[in-house]
Amino acid sequence: MAGMNEIEVFRYHLQPGYIFSSLEPALISTVVGSCVAVCLFDRRLQFGGMNHFLYSKVPWRGKTTAQYGDVALPALIRIMTHQGSRVQDLEAQLFGGAARSLDDHWDMGLKNVKVARKILKKNGIPIVSEDVGGVKGRRLIYHTRTNETVVMKTHRLRRGDYYPYRFRLAQP
């Protein structure tokens, strides 16, 4: 049971190719390697959202899903404006975009980061924090009310990393 000063927080594990935004406080967790997660926060209304995309650009028109950054990021912006945000009140945090190895010549992670930066710049949304590139995967937890993010880096992502985190309350 939450104390009188505590806010009940919804918990959501964001899978690749999905988007989540909430006016109510939420903890969003996700895991990225070469994928990118963008957290948007509305400074005026004090709420945020996140997307998680695998690829930078849609290869053909019939494939317009949130698996692609050029679809996922504009969609998150649109969702938040439908929830009352003004684009000028948004700020972004950017995570992921790791290379598969140090000699990865087809750097999908770098392409994902570039498309996110391009779309954010086009919309005038500043990037206030980022942890991108390298060769390590990242486990993220983002609080939509405070705009705080916890980033845990790992040398190797394991199958279990992709399953929802279990948030356990302290036992009395």
C-alpha positions in Angstrom: 0.0 0.0 0.0 1.4 3.4 -1.0 2.0 6.0 1.7 0.0 9.3 1.7 2.7 11.2 -0.2 3.5 8.4 -2.7 1.9 8.3 -6.2 0.8 4.9 -7.5 2.8 4.2 -10.7 1.8 2.1 -13.6 4.6 -0.2 -14.9 4.9 -1.1 -18.6 7.5 -3.1 -20.5 7.9 -1.6 -24.0 8.6 -4.2 -26.7 10.5 -3.4 -29.9 8.2 -1.7 -32.4 5.8 -0.2 -29.8 5.0 3.2 -28.4 3.7 4.2 -24.9 2.7 7.5 -23.5 0.7 8.3 -20.4 -0.7 11.4 -18.7 -0.5 9.4 -15.5 2.8 8.5 -13.8 4.4 5.3 -15.3 7.6 3.4 -15.2 8.5 2.2 -18.7 11.2 -0.4 -19.1 12.8 -1.6 -22.3 16.0 -3.2 -23.6 17.9 -1.8 -26.6 21.0 -2.9 -28.5 21.2 -1.5 -32.0 17.6 -0.4 -31.6 16.8 3.1 -30.3 14.5 4.2 -27.6 13.4 7.9 -27.6 11.8 9.3 -24.4 9.8 12.5 -24.9 8.8 14.7 -22.0 6.4 17.6 -21.9 7.9 20.2 -19.5 4.6 22.1 -19.2 2.2 19.2 -18.6 4.8 17.0 -16.8 4.3 13.7 -18.6 6.2 11.6 -21.0 6.3 8.7 -23.4 8.7 6.4 -25.2 9.1 4.6 -28.4 11.4 1.7 -29.3 12.3 1.1 -32.9 14.4 -1.5 -34.7 15.2 0.1 -38.0 15.7 3.6 -39.3 13.5 3.9 -42.3 10.5 2.2 -43.9 11.7 0.1 -46.9 8.4 0.5 -48.7 5.0 2.2 -48.1 3.1 -0.9 -47.1 5.4 -1.5 -44.2 4.6 1.6 -42.1 4.8 0.3 -38.5 6.4 1.6 -35.4 9.3 -0.8 -36.0 10.8 2.0 -38.1 12.2 5.3 -36.6 10.7 7.4 -39.4 7.3 6.2 -38.3 7.7 5.6 -34.6 9.1 9.1 -33.6 6.5 11.2 -35.6 3.8 8.9 -34.1 5.0 9.5 -30.6 5.0 13.2 -31.2 1.5 13.0 -32.7 0.3 10.9 -29.7 1.6 13.4 -27.2 0.1 16.4 -29.1 -3.2 14.6 -29.1 -2.8 14.3 -25.3 -2.4 18.1 -25.0 1.4 18.7 -25.6 2.7 21.5 -27.7 5.8 20.5 -29.7 7.7 23.5 -28.3 7.3 22.1 -24.8 8.8 18.7 -25.6 12.4 17.6 -24.9 14.0 14.3 -25.8 16.3 11.7 -24.4 17.9 9.2 -26.8 19.2 5.7 -26.0 20.7 2.7 -27.8 22.1 2.5 -31.3 24.9 0.1 -30.3 27.0 -1.6 -33.0 27.0 -5.4 -33.0 30.8 -5.4 -32.8 33.7 -3.0 -33.1 34.1 -3.9 -36.8 30.4 -3.6 -37.7 30.5 -2.0 -41.2 26.7 -2.0 -41.7 26.0 0.0 -38.6 22.3 -0.2 -38.1 22.6 1.3 -34.7 24.2 4.5 -36.1 21.5 4.7 -38.8 18.8 4.5 -36.1 20.4 7.3 -34.0 20.8 9.5 -37.1 17.2 9.2 -38.1 16.1 10.0 -34.5 18.3 13.1 -34.4 17.1 14.3 -37.8 13.4 14.0 -36.9 13.9 15.7 -33.5 15.9 18.5 -35.1 13.2 19.0 -37.8 10.6 19.3 -35.1 12.7 21.7 -33.0 12.8 19.2 -30.1 16.0 19.5 -28.1 17.9 16.4 -27.0 18.7 17.0 -23.3 20.3 13.6 -22.6 21.6 10.7 -24.6 23.5 7.5 -24.2 24.1 6.1 -27.7 26.6 4.1 -29.7 29.3 1.8 -28.4 28.9 -2.0 -28.4 27.0 -2.5 -25.1 23.3 -3.1 -24.8 21.2 -1.0 -22.5 18.4 -1.8 -20.1 16.3 1.3 -19.5 13.7 2.4 -16.9 12.0 5.7 -17.6 9.7 7.6 -15.2 7.1 9.5 -17.3 6.3 12.0 -14.5 9.8 13.0 -13.4 11.7 12.5 -16.8 14.3 10.4 -14.9 15.9 7.5 -16.7 18.0 4.7 -15.3 20.4 3.1 -17.8 22.1 -0.2 -17.1 24.7 -1.3 -19.6 25.6 -4.9 -20.3 28.3 -6.5 -22.4 25.9 -9.0 -23.8 22.1 -9.0 -24.0 20.6 -12.3 -23.0 17.2 -13.7 -23.9 15.9 -13.0 -20.3 16.8 -9.3 -20.7 13.9 -8.9 -23.2 11.3 -10.1 -20.8 9.4 -7.6 -18.6 11.3 -6.7 -15.5 9.6 -7.7 -12.3 9.2 -4.8 -9.9 9.0 -6.2 -6.4 7.7 -4.3 -3.5 9.5 -4.8 -0.2 8.0 -7.5 1.9 6.9 -6.4 5.4 
